[in-house]
C-alpha cells in the first residue's frame, strides 16, 4: 500500500516547484559565478542521463508487458 501512495504522489511536480522557488533566485544572485555555471552544467548532465535511464526502463517494461 505504501508503494501505491508513493507512486500516486506527484514527486516530479514538487521537485520542479522546488527548483523554481529556490533555483531561479539563486541563478539570479549567482549569475556571474563560474562555480554556479559549472554546477548547473553538471546538474544538466546528470538529469539528462537519469531521464534517459528512466525512459529505457519504461521501454523495457512496455516490451515485457507486450505494449
C-alpha angles and dihedrals in degrees: 000000000000090000091055092051091047092049091049093052113097095234095161092051092051092048090048090053091047090053090049094048097042105021101051096053091045090050090052094047096044098035093127097044116113090203091056092050090049093049092049090051092052090046091052091051092049093048092048092053093044091050091050090049091050091050090049091052091049091050091050091049091050091051091048093052093044095249 
